[in-house]
């Protein structure tokens, strides 16, 4: 089965070559990303981390980087002399890591999971510990960790139902993969049960909580918030709705809801952050079809009024949430499974989501069960819920207070994760 996986991985990379060539011509910075994906890592980064028993945290994209940030901050507090390496898969994840993880000694793109490449990369770096974040389990990298006797600790582990199904296709190599991980630090009891169902040794599974409760990169002081409000041409007295991580099929419903809300509150603005920035122009055209004036964040400051601001930048959404009166979290009005609700929750905001939150069952159940998050099923319900919250100060205050309380009660996951990282680092000494 491992041979079939390797063959498939090689064929996928070969098949993707025409796409790589096209992106090389069109996408700035893709050449460096591709070079690192084939194992040609920056010499200056290697000089800082190679053969120094570094702690190597691997996070796929933006969401995992957000989860990684509190762990690294805690590592710096507890082990200030430890070398830290962070790897990512996506360009957006790389940009986010550069933005919010200044404490890392090196940030690289994760090489393709090809057998010789994995072994070569591991041999060149020789970390003291390898820590995949959330669901980042790659067969050949785990095989390399076994070969070089490097302990593997999954941190902030999360297994969605989709991942559960996908990993079953790897059942031929799954036993070796899970057997390589020395500790599974899972976000919740649901995630712990899922990883055990996949075949993890129950004695190696612990629940440490979700490190995203500990994130601080979204913190914003009053002066910075006032500057942003001025820069974005907003007014603190007007209702502001922030729609984060939206997908195709949701913006139309959001714009219909905005039209209804504006009949009661004409000055209402919407800040919309699409999950894929590449869709920005498409969304501007869509807004125009609803007679809503939309502008890009990168086009500001600009003269004139607008109804919708499209956030076409990376790493700003966490702080932009602080300016919203009500937050809608995308991927939930359509069956995508939802997105992280902890970033807006960090600002104590009332949160609205659609019914499809199956990728975040635990946090969704926690917030909705405590009255901090409300579920809507279409644009009519979305508009009605926004109007009811804006029109009732007691409801608004209750949702906000419940959100802040939940965040405060659930902090500490990063510190718990460090306990297990220290345990296996100590065993290597």
Secondary structure, 3 states (H helix, E strand, C coil): CHHHHHHHHHHHHHHCHHHHHHHHHHCCCHHHHHHHHCCCCCHHHHHHHCCCCCEEEECCCHHHHHHHHHHHHHHHHHCCCCCEEEEECCHHHHHHHHHHCCCCCEEEECCCCCHHHHHHHHHHHCCCEEEEECCCCCHHHHHHHHHCCCEEEEEEECCCHHHHHHHHCCHHHHHHHHHHEEEEEECCHHHHHHHHHHCCCHHHEEECCCHHHHCCCCCCCHHHHHHHHHHCCCCCCCCEEEEEEECCCCHHHHHHHHHHHHHHCCCCEEEEEECCHHHHHHHHHHHHHCCCCEEEHHHCCCCCCCCEEECCCCCCHHHHHHHCCEEEECCCCCCCCCCCCHHHHCCCCEEEECCCCHHHHHHHHHHHHCCCEEECCCHHHHHHHHHHHHCCHHHHHHHHHHHHHHHHHCCCHHHHHHHHHHHHHHHHC
